[in-house]
Amino acid sequence: MITSSLLKQFPIISDQVDTRELTAILNELEKLLDQGKRGNIVELGCYVGTTSLFIRRLMNAYNASDEFHVYDSFEGLPEKTTHDISVAGDQFVAGALHASRRTLLDNFKKAHLEAPIVHKGWFNNLTSADIPEGILFAFLDGDYYESIRDSLKLIEAKLLPGAVIIVDDYASEALPGAARAADEWAKRKSYKVQSMASLGIIRT
């Protein structure tokens, strides 16, 4: 698998994702690419671009010329709602995990990689026009209930048959809202959510 080679070759540039999680994320994307499936890729919540860099490397390895869109407020976390309250997650406060758009783009430049199409804004302010058609793979890293709920609403009409959605922090005690939003959406769509590492994987 190309995934394992990439993870051995290149560094993980932040502590917000680990090798086990990256392996699970990239393996799901590689399965699709290895089957010859093509479509656009979206990442809602990109921080400094750790996962984004590896997604681009994997796309390059498969000569995938589809669009890659990333989305972030670039203002850190929003305020929590009651769905997100957890004594294990007191460190997650409004403004935490702030990273600039420039930092993201600089990380792509340092890695000599083509930057994705970057969208700045809170997810609840994005519209369908901001989301590409024909989504094959979506990585949702919004941390909180409303961010994951809004992300799923944005992409649901744009998913290709057989698309894969990965929700970060699905199994995180510190961020319970992510799983609640994913479970509610999956139940409504009659999909199953598979828990792997800290992730929730939805195969449509």
KALINMO-V873248 format. One record per backbone hydrogen bond with DSSP energy under -0.5 kcal/mol. CO is the residue of the C=O (numbers start at 1). NH is the residue of the N-H. E is the energy in kcal/mol with one decimal. If there is no record, write none. Layout:
BEGIN
co/nh/e
CO/NH/E
CO/NH/E
END
This chain:
BEGIN
co/nh/e
1/5/-1.0
2/6/-2.5
3/7/-2.3
4/8/-1.4
5/9/-1.7
6/10/-2.4
11/13/-0.6
14/17/-0.5
18/22/-2.7
19/23/-2.6
20/24/-1.9
21/25/-2.5
22/26/-2.9
23/27/-2.4
24/28/-1.7
25/29/-1.7
26/30/-3.1
27/31/-2.3
28/32/-1.3
29/33/-2.3
30/34/-3.1
31/35/-1.2
32/37/-2.1
33/36/-1.5
40/136/-3.0
40/137/-1.4
41/69/-2.8
42/139/-2.4
43/45/-0.8
43/71/-2.5
44/141/-3.0
46/49/-2.4
49/53/-2.7
50/54/-1.4
51/55/-2.4
52/56/-2.5
53/57/-2.2
54/58/-2.2
55/59/-2.6
56/60/-2.6
57/61/-2.0
58/62/-1.3
59/64/-2.9
60/63/-1.5
63/65/-0.7
67/41/-2.7
68/117/-3.1
69/43/-2.0
70/119/-2.5
71/45/-3.1
72/121/-2.1
77/95/-2.5
81/84/-1.8
82/85/-0.9
86/89/-1.7
87/90/-0.7
89/92/-1.7
91/93/-1.0
93/96/-2.4
96/77/-2.4
100/104/-1.7
101/105/-2.4
102/106/-2.8
103/107/-2.1
104/108/-1.5
105/109/-2.2
106/110/-2.8
107/111/-1.4
108/113/-2.5
109/112/-1.2
116/118/-0.7
117/70/-2.7
119/72/-1.9
119/121/-0.5
122/125/-2.1
122/126/-0.6
123/126/-1.0
127/130/-1.8
128/131/-1.5
134/40/-2.9
135/160/-2.9
136/164/-2.1
137/42/-2.2
138/140/-0.6
138/166/-2.9
139/44/-2.1
139/141/-0.6
140/168/-2.9
142/144/-2.7
143/178/-0.6
144/148/-2.3
145/149/-2.9
146/150/-2.8
147/151/-1.9
148/152/-2.5
149/153/-2.0
150/154/-2.0
151/155/-1.9
152/156/-1.8
155/158/-2.0
155/159/-0.6
156/159/-0.7
158/135/-3.1
160/163/-2.0
163/204/-2.8
164/138/-2.4
165/202/-3.2
166/140/-3.3
166/168/-0.6
167/170/-0.9
167/200/-2.2
169/172/-1.5
171/173/-0.6
172/175/-0.5
175/178/-1.1
175/179/-0.5
176/180/-1.6
177/181/-2.4
178/182/-2.1
179/183/-3.0
180/184/-2.2
181/185/-2.1
182/186/-2.7
183/187/-2.5
184/188/-1.8
185/189/-1.7
186/190/-0.7
186/191/-2.8
187/190/-0.8
192/194/-0.6
192/203/-0.6
193/195/-0.5
194/201/-3.1
196/199/-2.8
198/170/-0.9
198/171/-2.1
199/196/-2.4
200/167/-3.2
200/202/-0.5
201/194/-2.8
201/203/-0.5
202/165/-2.9
202/204/-0.6
END
